[in-house]
């Protein structure tokens, strides 16, 4: 049995801090598999009517499982899921609980209490490099085109049909149960366009006409995608300088496989790999850094830094993602450091074996591989 050791270690650490862990992640990210792989857990699937009946009286249920380690899967199916978790946190601190769902906790109307300071949150991202090693590495192009959801990553052929089934299930199970949106075609068209244009600056007006909805509806759709973890919104880093982009976010799709599908990429070119690598780096960062504070920077002359780690207690860290080190141009980093002179500068590439530093007209830039980047950034987080 595959053990996703990175995530198991995090859950065990979070359980030492709080007795309740909220495990979120998109459908088929592996939440159930991960939860059931923990040692000495009892599993309760809230999609089963018998389980829901068992949990109708949360006080009695928690007395029966006192002191154990339990998984309450798809807890949003309960009439009042936050009640169970609140009682567990307040009255049964010796019982370790994992509750799973396909969205952020506040997305469901059934959660009447967001359990502030009673739980720890863990977002299960698509597979990271450590997962790939444990499932069996298949090469970076395979990971790009198949994506990081385990069933699709393990498929021999590109799972285009599986991607479509995932979208159908996402609409029926997550969107309808949590938000009850109308206009299925408009919403799924929006999902396709966002994933096809992933990594770009988001402008709501560009989506309104092709989706046949208003700009206000587009903004609501984006909020729904963020709540259900289908996109990561990266907002601009700025000190409100007149020469900088200060409001428009960049939107990243959750998975490279879906990006390739909607971009029509059957065979990858190096320029395609460059964009996919940027998404891959972001996914690894979100999975590995506990309190991510990621931004991007862009000025009105077109200079741009892929990611800026917002150092609230220190200077901003600039990160440029390049598929190959030879493709790096220092102009953007120099423009950023002309405004923000202090802070580390990293270029993360797939072909850097050992870290090294180069000087570009007085600006020091360190070239690193992905593992080294995460180690260095996490140390300062």
N, C-alpha and C positions, 0 to 999 in steps of 0.2 A: 504494500500500500504506500502511495506517495505521501510524504509528510511535507507540507509547506512550512518548513521550519522557521522561516523569517516571521510569518504571521503567528504561528503558535507561540514563539518567544514573546511577541508583542502582547498577545492576549494574556499570557501568564504574568507579564509585568504589570499590565493594566489591572488585573485582578488583585494584585498586591496593593493597589492604590484605592480602588473602589470595588464593591461587590457586584456591580452591574456594568456590563459592557454592551454598548449598542454597536452591532456589526452591520454596517451598510455596504451596499455595492450594487451595481447593475445586475439585472437578471442574468444568470448563468456565469457569474464571475467566480462561483465556487464557494459561496457562503455556507451552504449545507454541508458540502464535503469537508470543508475546513473545520466546521464546528464539531462534526461527528468524529473527526480524527484526533480530537483532544483526548487525553487519557482520562478515564473514569468519569465520563459525562453520561447523563441521561437525556434522551432526545425526545422533544415534544413538538409535533408538526401541527401547527394551527390550521393548516388547510384541511385536516381531517375533522369531520363533525364530532367524532368521539373525543378528540383532544379538546375541542372548544367546550364541550360539555364538562370535561374534567376541570377546566379552568374557570368555569362559571363562578365558583366561589374561591377567589384568590387567596383568602386567609387560610381556608382549609387546605388548599393545594400546597401552599408554602409551608404549612406545618408538617405536611406529609413528606416533603422533600428537604426538610431543614438540615443544614450542614452539608448538603451534597453540591455537586457541580451539574448544572442543568442548562440545556439549550432550548429556547423557546423560538422555534423557527416560524417565519412569516407572521410575527406577532400582530401586525396591523390588521389581521383577519378577526381579531377579538373585538367585541363591542367597545371596550374601554381598556386598551392595552397599557396606557400609562398608569392605571390604578394598580395593576399587578406589579409593575416595576417599582413604583413608589413604595408599596408595602414591603417588597423585598429589600429595598435599600434601607428603609427606616427601621424595620422590625426583625429582619432576618439577615444581618450583615455577615453571618457565617455561611450563608448559602451563596455560592457563586453562580451568577446568571449571565448567559449570553442571549441577547434578543436580536433577531435578524430582521432586516427589511430591505426593500429595493429603493429606498429614498432616504433623504435626510429626515431626522425625527420629526421636525416641525411641518413636514410636507403634508402629512395625513391629517384630515379633520378629526379622525378618531383619537388623536393624541391631544388630550385636553391639558396636559402638563408636559413641558419639555424636560422636566427632571433636572433642572439646573443644579449643578454641584452634587448630584446623586449618582452620576454615572461617568463612564469614560467612553469616548467615541472612537471608533476605528473604521476607516473606509477601506474596504478591500478593492484595490485597483486591479485592472488587468495584469497579467503575469509580469513579474519583474525578472531580472536575470537569474536570481537565485532560484526562482520557481522553474525557469526554463531548464536549469541544470538538473533539478529534481524530477521533472517530468521527462527529461531526455532532450538534449539540445538538438535543434534541427536547422540551425543557421539563421542569420539575421534577416535574410530576404524572406524566409518562411515565416518568421515572426512578424515581419512587416505586413505581408499579404494575408496571412491567416488571422492576425490579431492576437490578443492576449486572453481571450476567454478560453478556458481549458478545453472544452469540447471541440472548438474550432481549431485551436492550435494543434490538437492531436490528430485532426483529420488529414488524410493523405492528399486529397485534392482540395483546391480552394472551395470552401463551403458556401458558395453563393446562395444556394437554397436555404441553408441554415441561417444565413444572415436575414433573409426575408422572413423566415419563420420567427426569428427573434423579434423583428419589428412588429409583426402581427401580435405576438404575445405581449410585447411592451405596450401596445395600444390597448389591448383588451384587459390586461391584468393590472398594469401600473397606472396608466392614464385614466382609464374609466373608473377604476376603483378608488383612486386617490383624488382625481380632479373633475371627472365627469365632463370632459370637454366635448363639444360638438365638432362637426366638420372634420371627420377623420382624414379626408383627402388633404385638406389644407395643412393640418398639423403634420402628417407624415411627409408631405412635400417639403415643409419647413425643415424637418429633421434631415432629409436627404440633402437639401441645399446647404445647411449648416455644416454637415459632415464633409460635403464636397469642397467647401470653402474654408475648411478648418485651418486655424492658425492665422487667419487674417483679421484685420480690424473690422469690428462689427458695426454695420450701419443698418438700422431697422428698415429704412425706406427701400433698401435694395431687395428686401424679401416680401414686402407687402403686395406688390403687383403679381409676381409669379405664384404666390400662395393664395391670392384673391381674398386677402383679409386687410384690416386696417393696421396702421403702424402701432396702435395701442395693443392690438391683438398679438402682433409680432413680439412686442416686449413681454407680454404675458406668456407666450409660448417659450421664450428664452428662459424666463424664470422657472417654468415647469421643467425644462431640460436641465437646468442647474440643480433644482430640487431632487430630481431623479438621477443625478450624477452622470448624465449622458454628455454633459459638457463641463469644462472647467473654464471659468471666466477669469482672465488675467487682466487686471486693471493697470492703467499707466502709472508709472513712477514720476512724480513731478513735485517741485516746490512752488508750483503755481507761477512759473516763469512764462512770460508772454510768448516765448519762442517754442514752447513745448506742447505736445498733446496732453491734455489734462483730464479728459472725460471718456473718450471712446475706448471701450475695452477690446481686447482680442479674445476670441472664442476658440477653444481647442476641443475637438471631439474626443470622446473617451477611448477610442480604439482605432488602431491603424488599419485593421482588416476592413472595417466599415468605410474608412476613408478611401482605401484602394477600390472598393466596390463602387462607390458613387463617383469617383474620379475616372473610373474605367481603366485602371492600371492593372493590366494582366502581366506585363513585363516591366520591371523597374529600371529606370535610368538613374544615373548618379544624381541628377537634379531632383528626381523624385525621392531618392533615398535621403537627400539633405532635409527635406521637409518632414519625412517620416522619422528621421533621427531626432529632430527637434521635439516631436511628440513623444518619442521613446524616452528621451532625457527627462521631459516633464513628468511622465508617468513614474519613472524611477524616483524622482525627487519627491513627489507627492506620497509615494509609498514608504519612503525611507526616512523622511524628516518629519518629526512629530508635530511641530507647529510651523507649517510652511507659510512663508510670507513672500510669495513670488509676485513680481510685477514685470512689466516691460517698459522700455523707454523709447520715445520717438520725438524728434524735434520737427519743426515745420519745414526744414530743409531736406527731410527724408532720411536723416541718420537714425539708425535704430539699433537697440540692444535687445537680443532675444528675451533674456530674463534678467531681472534685477532683484536680488534678495534684499528686501527692505530691512536694513539693519537699524532697528529702533534704538538699540543701545550702542550702535557703532555705524561706521560709514557703509554705504551701499556696495554690494558685491555685484559685479557685472559678469554675465555668463553669455558667451556666444557658442552656438551649436553648429559645428561644421562636420560634414561627413568625412572629409579628408583635410588634414592640416594644411596641405598646400593651397586649399581654397580660401584661406583666411586673408582678409583685407582689414588693416588696423584703423581705417578712417573712422568707423563708427565708434570704436572704443576711445579714440583720441577726442572725438567730438563730445562724448559723454564725460570724459575726465576733464575736459576744459571747463565744464560746469560743476562737476563734482570730483575734485582732484584726489580725494582720499578713498581708499578701498581696494580690494583685490580684484584682479581681472583674470577670468578663466576662459580658455577656449577648449571645449570638450569635443573630442573627435573619436571616431571608431578606430583610427589607425595610430594612435599614440600609445606606445607600450610603456614608456617611462616618462614621468613628468619632466618638463624642462621649461626654462624661462627665456623669452626674447624681449629685447628692448626696442620700442618703436618711438623714436624721437622723444625719449624721456618717459614713456609710458611702458611699464613692465607688464608683460602678459605671460601668464603661465599656461602651457598646453598640458592637458590632462586627459586620461581616459575616464570613462563613466564612473567606475568604482572609486577612483581617486577623487573625482569631483565630489561625489556624495560624502566621502569620508571628510574632506576638508570643509565642505559647507555645513555638514551636520555638526562638526566640532564647534562651529561658531554660532549655531542656531540657538 
